[in-house]
Structures are given as structure tokens and as C-alpha cells.
């Protein structure tokens, strides 16, 4: 079993500078089965872990929470403005290859998701256009066959345009894309604790921090 105290006076293998971090902020325990438990030590500003599915930051209490080597820990804030690092830095400090790979893979996932949303939106647009085209041609033939039915045609057109508006509101690709971008920011932005450089997937093309080379 191994216990590491995180904080300004903690025994983690790197310096914690963040404003608002307590002296003995939190504790990580790695038991003999390799399970990682993170617990808050009644710190002033709290301890948080990022949910790897939603990107939301969850508060960790003194009772502790099971985490993994690749858990993203944040001290003293519930966003990446706090003092943050991946748990594995506690046993493998200074090596950021896994973090960089993780961030780059996440970015690829989000890119794929965005591409799917765009593709689906295109399909919906083509579908709506096809329906409108069929009805337009249909009403033209109808008018030719029965010129007195202009009033009825007008009603059909009005109903169709309402339907089209409803369909495009229902399938709002723009807001879906905005949500993806918001989530991508939570996963694909990480200050490098070595130099405080805000790393993004584009910045780490060579899996190295462009500022300090780590
Ligand atoms: Zn750096």
C-alpha cells in the first residue's frame, strides 16, 4: 500500500503551486490490489475528478472515491483553471506521453462525432427538400387538373412550410455541434504542470509540449 498526500506541503513528486490549494489538500491511496482511492482532507476549496464520459467535474468528499491512473484530478476548482494533473503523475512524474495520447484520441473522437452530426444534418436537409419537391410537383399537376382548387393548394403549402420549420427546429445541428465543442474543451485542454502551458491537441502534434519539450 502506498499513500501520497497532495497539497502545498504534500509529498507528491512535483510542486503544487495553485492558488487556493491547501497545505494537505487531499490523499491518494494505492492499495495492494492496485486500486486507487482519492479522498479530500477537508480542504478549503475542494477536490474534483473529471467524469471521463460527460466531462463534468465531480466533487470528491473525505470518504473518498475510486479513481484510475488516467483520472484527471483538479484541486481547488471545478474546472481546468484549478491545479490539475492526471493521477499517473503521482507514480510516473514528468512523463506526459500517455496524457498527450489520451488528449489526441479524445480530439479524434470529437472530430468523428462532429462529422456524424454534419452528415446527419445533410441527410435531413436532402429529405426535406425531396418531400417539398414531390409536393410542389403534385400541387402543380393538381392545379392543372382542377384550376378551381387554388385555396386548397394554399393551405397545403402553409402546412408544409410549418412542417419544414418544425423539422429543422427538431434537428438543430448547430446546437449539437456547439455541445460537442463545449465538451471537447473540457477534455482537450490541459495545463502542463511543468510549465503551465495550456496544452491543446493541436499544440502537441509531436506528443510533446511546445514550450518546455515535456
Ligand atoms: Zn510545457
Boltz pocket constraint, residues with backbone or C-beta under 6 A from the ligand:
constraints:
  - pocket:
      binder: B
      contacts: [[A, 192], [A, 194], [A, 195], [A, 196], [A, 197], [A, 209], [A, 210], [A, 211], [A, 212], [A, 213], [A, 214]]
      max_distance: 6.0
